Amino acid sequence: MKHDVLSYDIPEDNYMILEQISKTNDTKSIHVVSLDHNELWMGWGKDLDIWISDISVSWVHAILKIDNK
């Protein structure tokens, strides 16, 4: 028997799914991210592509460079 736990829209182009598990408040988040960009910015800053609400993360923690060749 299969049960869907989450419901989300899947992008038509290439995408990846990231799971965020916070140790500070025992929460989990799922990010469905389109790979139709040259780069994805992630971190504490709210204007970034992927916002990570964890005080151990830098304002701009990482930039993922995407090569769509």
Helices and strands as residue ranges (DSSP letters): E 15-21, E 28-34, E 39-43, E 50-51, E 62-65
